[in-house]
Amino acid sequence: MNPSRPDPAAPRPDTEEPPSPLVWDRPPPDRRRAPLTREIIVSAAIPIADSEGLAALTVRRLAAELDARPMSVYSYARITSKEELFDLMTDQVCAEMIVDDLPGDWREALRAIAGRVREVLLRHPWWVELIGHNVLIGPNGTRHREQTLAALSGLRLDPSTKLAVIVAVETYVVGQATFVMDEEGSPRVPGRTAEQEALAQYQASLIATGAFPHLAGIGPVQPIPVRDRERYFLLGLDWLLSGIAVTVESPPDDAASS
């Protein structure tokens, strides 16, 4: 890209209206004239965050990956800050959370969604860092939330109870995924393996004092074996869904008398 050439898709302050405060409302540049698109930019940003973490993702670094100027990234992606780039990235990842064929049974549907979300979070560990940062507000995040509510459509629940069920399942999934990330040592936690070894040795010395008889039968806390991680996740998820079922499937009379 010739740096002396103006970007054909760059905004024109004298002729264009001020951009929408929401990045998803801003029209993309003309594909026929734009050498870059929002999709290309976001698709280039995600692998950097996946492998190196969000701290490594800068607009300058992204521009170098795309053989473009930093300002071109802002112009073609229609963003005004790196935070808006994060918004686009989180929403694109949300598209991966959609389950193609949702089971009709609500428990099987939530189990399928939870398993898919866990897979996605482990592929994109940085997504967890951005929870609360518009992660479910974009078009794909909205589709994901709609599908999760659709999983509960067969239950006669008020909206507040439906949201409570969803929050319980989402909290469990995010917590389990974060636990695995920390054990594996994601870009967010450099040197985690060495730290775990030191902690295990320290805890073993505490147990050896005889003051922790229950821990003595188990030993120092160790990372969960890889072969057991998904099994533990599914086992805990079944326990959670079974507990929810006791409440949401109880007849009104039983619920009132309990």
N, C-alpha and C positions, 0 to 999 in steps of 0.2 A: 504494500500500500504506500503510495507516494505521500510523504508527510506534508508536502507543500500544497497538496490538493485539498480543497474543502470537502468535508463529508457530505455526500448528497442527501443523506437522511438526517443530518444534524438539524436541531430546532432553529427556527428563525425568529428571534425575539420581536422583530418589527412586524411580523405577519401572523404569528401563531398566538393562540390564547395561552395563558399560564397553564402548566401541566396540572393534571388532576392530582390531588394529594394521595390517591391510591395508585400504586404502580400498575395494578391489573387493569385500570381504566384507561391507561394511556395507549393510544393506537400505536402498533408497531410501525417501523419504517417501511417504505415501499420495497417489497422483496425484489422487484425487477431492477431496482437501482442500488440496493444495499448489498455490499459484499459480505456483511455480517448480519445475522438475525439474532433476536433475543434467545431463540432456542439454541443456536450454536454457542452463544456466550455462556448460557447457563449450563449447557452440557459439558463445556470445557472447565467450568468452575468446580463442578461436583467432584470429579476425580482428584483434584488437588486437595480438597477438603477431606475426601475419603482417606487418602494415603498420608497426608501430612497434618491434618487438623485445620481448623478455621484460622488460627493465628498465621498460618503460612499463606493464606489466600488474601492477596492484595490486588487491587485493580491493576497496578503496574505489573505484577507477576502474571495475572491473567492476560493482560495485553501482550506480554512477551510470548505467551503460549499461542496466542492467536495471530502473532506477527502484525500487531496493530498498535495504534497509539492509545494511551490510557483514556484520553477524552473520547476516542471512538467507542470504547466500551460503554461509557456513559450515554453517548448519543444513540447508538444502535440498540442497546438494551432498554432505553428510555428510563434510566434510573438517575437519581440525584445523589445517592450515597451508597456506600458498601452495604449498609443495613438493608437497603431495598434489594440489592443483589441477593442477600440472604433470604429475603422474603420469597423471591422467585425460585431459589434453590430448594427451600423447604417445601414449597408447593409442588415443584416438579417431583420431588421424592414422594409426596403424598399420592401421586398417581400410581406408584408401585404398590401402595397399600390396598388398592381396590381388589376385591376377590371376584373373579370372573363369574363363577356359578355359586351363588350363595345358597347354602342348604335351607330348607324350609323350617326345620326345627330350630328354635331360638338358641338353644345351648350349642348345637352343632355350628350354627351360624357364627356365634360369638367366638367359639373355639377356632373356627377357620380364620376369622378376622384377626384374632389375637396372635395366632401363629404367623400369619402373613406380616403383621406389623413388627413382630419380633425379628423376623428374617430381614426386613427392610432396615430396622434400626441397627442391626449388627453389620449390615453392609455400609451404612452411613452413620457412624457413631456421633458425628458432629451434630446431627439433627436433635439429639437429646439436649445439647447445650442451648438450643434456641427455643425450647419449650417456653411458651409465654410470649414469644416474639412473632406473633401473627402466623403460627404454624398451621392453623386450621381455618384460616380466613379466606385464602385464595380459592380459585375454582376447583382445584383437585382436593384441597383440604375439605371443602364444603361437600364434595361428592363422597369423600370418605366418611364424614360425619353423617351424611344422609344414609349411606349404606349401613352404618352401625345402628342407627335408629330403625331402619327397615328390618334389621334382624330381630327387633323386639316388637314388631308390628302385630304379631299374633297374640301378644299378652295384653290384658286389659289393665294397663298401668297409666297413671297420670303422668304428665310431662316431667314433673320433678323427680318422680321415682325412676323413670327411664334414664334421665341424666345421671342419677345417682348410681345406677347399675353400670352405665358406660364409664363413669369416672372410676369406679372400683376396678373394672377390668383394665382400663387404660393405665391406671396407677400400678397395677400388678405387672403388666407387660413392660412398662418403662423401667420399673425397679429391677426386674429380672434381667433385662437387656443391659442395664447399667452395671449390674453385678458381674455379668460375663465380660463386659468391656474392661472393667477394672482388673479382673483376674488375668485377662489376656495381655493387658498392657496396650491401651490404645494410644494414639498420638497425644491425647489429653493427659496421659499418665506415664511419662517417660521413666524408665528405670524401676517400674513397678515390681518386676520379678525379684530384683535384689532387695527391695524393701520388704517384700513378703517373706523372703528367707530370713532376714534379720528379725522380723516380728515373730516368726515361728520359733526361732531359737530363744527369743526372750520369753515367749509364753511357755515354752517347755521348761525353762528355769523356774517360772512361777509355779507351774503344776508340780514340779519336783519337791516343792516345799511341803506338800501334803495338805495345803489349805484349800484345794479345789478338787474334792473327791469325785464330783460328777464329771468334770473335765478330764480327770485322770483316766476314765474309761474310754475316752474318745481320742485324747491327745491334742496337740496344738492344732489350731485351725489351719486347714490346708485348702488350696484351690480345689474346686470340684473337678473331678476327671472329665475330660472332654466328652467321653462316651456317655456320661450321666447328665450332662447339662440339659439337653432337650427333654430327657425323661423326667427330671426334677421339675422342669418348667410345666410340662403337661400334667404331671401329678398335682402340682399346686394349683394349676388352672382348674382342674376337675374339682378339687376341694372348694375353690372359690365359687365356681358355678353351681355346685351342689348346695352350698350355703345360700346363694341368691335364690335358687329354686325353692327352697323351703319357705321363703318369704313371698315371692311373687306368684307362686302357684298355689298358695294356701287359699282355700275358700274364704270369702269375707267373714263368715261367722266364726271360723276357726281363728282368723287373724284378730278379730275383735276380742275373743275370749282369752287369747294368749297373753 
